[in-house]
Structures are given as C-alpha cells and as structure tokens.
Amino acid sequence: MNEINKNITLVTDIQYFGSINWIKNLSKYTNTKIDQYENWQKGGFRNRAYIAGAGGPLLLTVPIVHGRDQHAPIHSLKIAYRDNWVNQHIRTIESCYRRAPWYEHYSYFLYDILESRPEKLIELNEQLLWKIRDWLFPDTLIQRTDSYQPTLELGVAEGREIFQTRLSLTHPSTPIYQQVFEDRNGFLPGMSILDLLFCCGPNAKALLKDNG
C-alpha cells in the first residue's frame, strides 16, 4: 500500500497522458512540482504515450514546432498543429477503448482539452494531468518549479527522468487489471493512464495505491 508523503515535495518532469507508473509515483505525494526549466530531450514520454490496441501497443506522439532536435526549456516548446494530429489521436483512442467499460464516462472531458489546442506542450500536459488528478488523487497540489534546480533541497524528492524510458513501463509495481484486448495480446504493462482509467474507472484510484 502506498504511503502518502505529506512533508516531501516531488520534483518531476511531465508526460503526455502520463504512464501508469509515472502517475502512480505522483499519487504518493501531496505536493508535486513540474520542472518547467528542464531542457527538451527527444524520446521519452514528454510528448508521447503508449495505449493498448488490438494489435499491441500503439504510440501517440504530439508534434513539436521545429521538431525534436532542439534543447529549449520545456516551458517554451510550442505544439505544431499543421497536421490534424488531434483528430487522429481521438480516433485512435476511441478505436482502442470504445468497448472499455468506463470510456464514455471519462473520454469527452479529455477530448475537450485536446480540442482546445493549447499553444504549448506543457500547457496541454498540465491540463490533462490536472483532470486526471481530480479523478484519481485529488489531494495532490501540482505546480511548476520557480527556477531550474540541478540539485534538490532537503525535503524534496527527485522524480525527474525515472519514468521516461521504455524500461520504466515494466516496473514490478505496475497494477494488474483486465485490459480490452488482453485475450489477444496478454497483459501489456505500463500503458498510459488512459488504459487503467477506461478499463477500471474509479477503482483505478485503489489500484494505484496497491503493489507498493
């Protein structure tokens, strides 16, 4: 069972439709700060998310203005809307989860955020995270850092880069639950929180607390 860290602040990077293990880590703290001054790094999940499709994992990617090969701070990165990726993501999510028991309950709130087309990546990710926080761990305060912190003070936990690799998706504490296409693919660990949310609904909150 997760212990809530009331006196420790977590400093973390941010993800697009965060992975289950990243969300689970955030849910352990009542105070979280998003590092808005970290330099952009290609790869990872700052603008990408894995969902479980009929043929296995599918990768959703948010395109960035000027592409992936840049080193600007994360707070300054703008989203490229020249291709209609918003509709593509919505259609892909719907095709994967329309049979999930809680899809109708949650999906349209998230689609409204996507369709509002925030200018910057951090704004999109924050708005999605706040909505998911409200459903799953509402006692957590989520803010941005005020400055870049290469080293952290006493009472601040390091959460940056821990869940930005494919290896982090198979963390042993990943919750186990019934997935939509599990009969075809077996259980796919560490998908986006969308998978857990659409499949388990309010019970996702308890599953995030279990397994350490």
C-alpha positions as CSV (number, residue, x, y, z in Angstrom):
1,M,0.0,0.0,0.0
2,N,1.4,3.4,-0.9
3,E,2.2,5.8,1.9
4,I,1.3,9.5,1.2
5,N,4.3,11.8,1.6
6,K,2.8,14.8,3.2
7,N,6.0,16.6,4.2
8,I,8.0,15.9,1.0
9,T,7.7,17.7,-2.4
10,L,8.2,15.7,-5.5
11,V,10.0,17.4,-8.4
12,T,9.3,15.7,-11.7
13,D,9.3,16.0,-15.4
14,I,6.0,15.9,-17.2
15,Q,4.3,13.4,-19.6
16,Y,1.6,13.4,-22.2
17,F,-1.2,11.2,-20.9
18,G,1.3,10.0,-18.3
19,S,2.3,6.4,-18.0
20,I,0.6,4.4,-15.2
21,N,3.8,4.1,-13.2
22,W,4.5,7.9,-13.5
23,I,1.0,8.7,-12.4
24,K,1.4,6.2,-9.6
25,N,4.5,7.9,-8.4
26,L,2.8,11.3,-8.4
27,S,-0.1,9.9,-6.4
28,K,2.2,9.2,-3.5
29,Y,2.8,12.9,-2.8
30,T,0.5,15.8,-1.7
31,N,2.8,18.3,-3.3
32,T,4.3,18.0,-6.8
33,K,6.3,20.4,-8.9
34,I,6.7,20.1,-12.6
35,D,10.2,21.0,-13.7
36,Q,9.4,23.6,-16.4
37,Y,13.1,24.6,-16.9
38,E,14.5,21.3,-17.9
39,N,15.8,21.2,-21.5
40,W,13.8,19.3,-24.0
41,Q,15.1,15.8,-24.8
42,K,13.8,13.7,-27.6
43,G,12.5,10.3,-26.8
44,G,10.7,9.6,-23.5
45,F,7.1,10.5,-22.8
46,R,7.0,14.3,-22.7
47,N,5.1,14.3,-25.9
48,R,4.4,10.6,-26.3
49,A,2.1,7.9,-24.8
50,Y,1.5,4.2,-25.3
51,I,-2.0,2.8,-25.4
52,A,-3.1,-0.8,-25.8
53,G,-4.6,-1.5,-29.3
54,A,-6.0,-4.7,-30.9
55,G,-2.5,-5.5,-32.3
56,G,-0.5,-4.5,-29.3
57,P,1.0,-1.2,-28.0
58,L,0.3,2.0,-30.1
59,L,2.3,5.1,-29.8
60,L,0.7,8.6,-29.8
61,T,3.0,11.5,-30.5
62,V,2.4,15.2,-30.2
63,P,4.4,17.1,-32.9
64,I,6.6,19.9,-31.7
65,V,7.4,23.2,-33.6
66,H,10.9,22.9,-35.0
67,G,11.0,19.2,-34.5
68,R,12.6,17.0,-31.8
69,D,16.2,18.1,-32.3
70,Q,16.3,21.1,-30.0
71,H,17.4,22.0,-26.5
72,A,15.0,24.7,-25.4
73,P,13.4,24.6,-21.9
74,I,10.2,22.5,-21.8
75,H,8.1,25.5,-20.9
76,S,8.8,27.2,-24.2
77,L,8.0,24.4,-26.6
78,K,5.1,25.0,-28.9
79,I,2.8,22.4,-30.4
80,A,2.7,22.0,-34.1
81,Y,-0.9,21.8,-35.4
82,R,-0.2,21.9,-39.1
83,D,-1.2,18.2,-39.3
84,N,-4.6,17.2,-37.8
85,W,-3.0,15.0,-35.1
86,V,-5.7,15.9,-32.5
87,N,-8.4,14.2,-34.5
88,Q,-6.0,11.3,-35.3
89,H,-5.3,10.8,-31.6
90,I,-9.0,11.0,-30.7
91,R,-9.9,8.4,-33.4
92,T,-7.1,6.1,-32.3
93,I,-8.1,6.3,-28.6
94,E,-11.7,5.7,-29.5
95,S,-10.9,2.6,-31.6
96,C,-8.9,1.2,-28.8
97,Y,-11.2,1.9,-25.9
98,R,-14.8,2.4,-27.1
99,R,-15.6,-1.1,-25.7
100,A,-13.9,-0.3,-22.3
101,P,-16.5,0.0,-19.5
102,W,-15.5,3.5,-18.4
103,Y,-14.7,5.0,-21.8
104,E,-17.8,7.1,-22.1
105,H,-17.5,8.3,-18.6
106,Y,-14.1,10.0,-19.0
107,S,-13.1,10.4,-22.6
108,Y,-15.0,13.5,-23.6
109,F,-13.5,15.6,-20.8
110,L,-10.1,14.7,-22.1
111,Y,-11.1,15.3,-25.7
112,D,-12.3,18.8,-24.8
113,I,-8.8,19.6,-23.6
114,L,-7.2,18.2,-26.8
115,E,-9.6,20.1,-29.0
116,S,-8.9,23.4,-27.1
117,R,-5.5,23.3,-28.8
118,P,-3.2,24.8,-26.1
119,E,-0.2,26.6,-27.6
120,K,2.5,25.0,-25.6
121,L,3.2,21.3,-24.8
122,I,3.5,22.0,-21.0
123,E,0.0,23.6,-21.1
124,L,-1.6,20.6,-22.8
125,N,0.1,18.1,-20.5
126,E,-0.7,20.1,-17.4
127,Q,-4.4,20.4,-18.3
128,L,-4.7,16.7,-18.9
129,L,-2.8,15.9,-15.7
130,W,-5.0,18.2,-13.6
131,K,-8.1,16.5,-14.9
132,I,-6.7,13.0,-14.2
133,R,-5.5,14.2,-10.8
134,D,-9.0,15.4,-10.0
135,W,-10.3,11.9,-10.6
136,L,-7.6,9.8,-9.1
137,F,-5.6,11.7,-6.5
138,P,-7.4,14.9,-5.8
139,D,-5.4,15.8,-2.6
140,T,-2.2,16.4,-4.6
141,L,-1.2,20.0,-5.4
142,I,0.5,20.3,-8.7
143,Q,2.5,23.4,-9.6
144,R,5.5,24.4,-11.7
145,T,9.0,25.0,-10.4
146,D,10.1,28.6,-10.0
147,S,13.6,28.0,-11.3
148,Y,15.9,25.2,-12.5
149,Q,17.1,23.0,-9.6
150,P,20.1,20.9,-10.6
151,T,20.3,19.7,-7.0
152,L,17.4,19.4,-4.7
153,E,17.0,20.7,-1.1
154,L,16.2,18.6,1.9
155,G,12.6,17.5,1.9
156,V,12.4,17.4,-1.9
157,A,12.2,14.1,-3.8
158,E,13.8,13.6,-7.2
159,G,11.3,12.3,-9.8
160,R,12.9,13.5,-13.0
161,E,13.9,11.0,-15.7
162,I,12.8,8.0,-13.6
163,F,9.8,7.2,-15.9
164,Q,11.0,8.5,-19.3
165,T,12.3,5.2,-20.7
166,R,10.6,2.1,-22.1
167,L,12.1,0.1,-19.3
168,S,10.1,2.1,-16.8
169,L,6.9,0.7,-18.4
170,T,7.6,-2.7,-16.9
171,H,8.2,-1.7,-13.3
172,P,7.3,-4.5,-11.0
173,S,4.7,-2.5,-9.1
174,T,2.6,-1.9,-12.2
175,P,-1.1,-2.6,-11.3
176,I,-2.6,-5.7,-12.9
177,Y,-6.2,-5.3,-14.3
178,Q,-8.3,-6.6,-17.1
179,Q,-7.5,-4.9,-20.5
180,V,-9.7,-4.6,-23.5
181,F,-7.6,-6.8,-25.8
182,E,-5.9,-8.9,-23.2
183,D,-7.3,-12.1,-24.8
184,R,-5.3,-11.2,-27.9
185,N,-2.1,-9.7,-26.6
186,G,-1.8,-10.8,-23.0
187,F,-1.4,-8.2,-20.3
188,L,0.5,-5.1,-21.5
189,P,2.2,-3.4,-18.5
190,G,2.8,0.3,-18.0
191,M,0.5,1.7,-20.6
192,S,-0.8,5.3,-20.4
193,I,-3.0,6.1,-17.5
194,L,-5.8,6.2,-20.1
195,D,-5.8,2.4,-20.2
196,L,-6.2,2.0,-16.5
197,L,-8.8,4.8,-16.3
198,F,-11.0,3.5,-19.2
199,C,-10.8,-0.1,-18.0
200,C,-11.2,0.3,-14.3
201,G,-12.9,3.7,-13.7
202,P,-13.0,4.8,-10.0
203,N,-11.3,1.5,-9.0
204,A,-8.1,2.8,-10.7
205,K,-7.6,5.0,-7.6
206,A,-7.3,1.9,-5.4
207,L,-5.1,0.1,-7.9
208,L,-2.6,3.0,-7.9
209,K,-2.2,2.6,-4.1
210,D,-1.6,-1.2,-4.2
211,N,1.5,-3.1,-5.0
212,G,4.0,-0.8,-3.3
